[in-house]
Amino acid sequence: MGIIKVENIRVFAYHGCLKEETKIGSDYRVDLKVKANLQISAQTDALEDTVDYVFLNKVIKEEMAVPAKLLETVARRILDRVFNEDALVKNATVLISKLNPPIGGDVQKVTIKMTDRRKK
């Protein structure tokens, strides 16, 4: 097994329970870690034998563009797509951070973390 991380993806999106959040939008940071067998790609040097991090970045950007009230919902969609669209991924963890959340205090970010594994 090996690990591929795509870290600190910067996204502007419109998630939140408050009307202002869905109109004004916020800055987000997303990290995704996937586990897969990387031994074959290490030998073949072929993109089709690994998890393409360009694909992972694309999934994150597309799912972050679809508004949701909860970051948990967005995280679940990201994980579902990764497992449905790339058979090599065995485990995945996504972290979504909302920067400067409107929670009535001086808070740098709020982060949710969700992990899942491929169902057999």
C-alpha positions in Angstrom: 0.0 0.0 0.0 1.0 3.6 -0.5 -0.5 7.0 0.3 -1.2 9.9 -2.1 -2.0 13.3 -0.5 -3.5 16.3 -2.2 -3.1 19.1 0.4 -4.2 22.7 1.0 -6.5 22.9 -2.1 -7.9 26.5 -1.9 -11.5 26.8 -2.9 -14.1 29.6 -2.7 -17.6 28.1 -2.1 -21.1 28.8 -0.8 -21.7 26.4 2.0 -23.5 27.1 5.3 -26.8 27.2 7.2 -27.0 31.0 7.2 -28.4 32.8 4.2 -25.4 35.2 4.2 -23.0 32.2 3.8 -24.7 31.0 0.7 -24.8 34.5 -0.8 -21.4 35.9 0.2 -19.4 32.6 0.2 -16.3 31.8 2.1 -12.8 30.5 1.6 -12.1 26.9 2.2 -9.1 24.6 2.4 -9.4 20.9 1.5 -7.0 18.0 2.1 -7.5 14.5 0.7 -5.4 11.4 1.5 -6.0 8.1 -0.3 -4.5 4.7 0.2 -3.9 2.4 -2.7 -1.5 -0.2 -4.0 1.2 1.9 -5.6 3.6 -1.0 -6.2 2.5 -1.7 -9.8 2.7 2.0 -10.9 6.1 2.2 -9.2 7.3 -0.6 -11.6 5.4 0.4 -14.8 5.7 4.2 -14.5 2.3 4.4 -16.1 -0.4 6.9 -15.0 -3.2 4.4 -15.6 -1.7 2.2 -12.9 -2.0 4.8 -10.1 -4.4 7.2 -8.5 -4.2 10.4 -10.6 -4.0 13.4 -8.3 -5.4 15.6 -11.1 -8.6 13.5 -10.8 -8.6 13.9 -7.0 -8.3 17.7 -7.3 -11.1 17.8 -10.0 -13.5 15.8 -7.7 -12.8 18.2 -4.8 -13.3 21.3 -6.9 -16.5 20.0 -8.5 -18.1 18.9 -5.2 -17.1 22.0 -3.4 -18.9 24.0 -6.1 -22.2 22.4 -5.2 -23.7 24.3 -2.2 -24.6 22.4 1.0 -25.6 23.4 4.5 -23.1 21.1 6.1 -19.5 20.4 5.3 -20.1 16.8 6.3 -22.4 16.5 3.2 -19.7 17.8 0.9 -17.1 15.4 2.5 -19.4 12.4 2.0 -20.0 13.4 -1.7 -16.2 13.7 -2.3 -15.5 10.3 -0.7 -18.4 8.6 -2.6 -17.1 9.9 -5.9 -13.5 8.9 -5.2 -14.6 5.3 -4.4 -17.1 5.1 -7.3 -14.7 6.6 -10.0 -11.3 5.0 -9.0 -11.2 1.3 -8.2 -7.6 1.6 -6.9 -8.5 3.6 -3.9 -8.9 1.4 -0.8 -9.2 4.1 2.0 -9.7 7.8 1.9 -9.7 10.7 4.4 -11.0 14.2 3.5 -10.6 17.3 5.6 -12.6 20.4 4.8 -11.7 23.7 6.6 -13.9 26.8 6.6 -11.7 29.8 7.1 -12.9 32.6 9.3 -16.3 31.0 10.1 -19.1 33.2 11.2 -19.4 31.8 14.8 -19.1 35.0 16.8 -15.5 34.9 17.8 -11.9 35.2 16.5 -11.7 31.7 15.0 -9.2 30.9 12.2 -11.0 27.9 10.9 -13.4 25.0 11.6 -12.4 21.6 10.1 -14.4 18.5 9.6 -12.6 15.2 8.9 -14.2 12.1 7.4 -12.6 8.8 6.7 -14.0 5.8 4.8 -12.8 2.6 3.2 -13.9 0.6 0.1 -16.7 -1.8 0.8 -16.0 -5.3 -0.4 
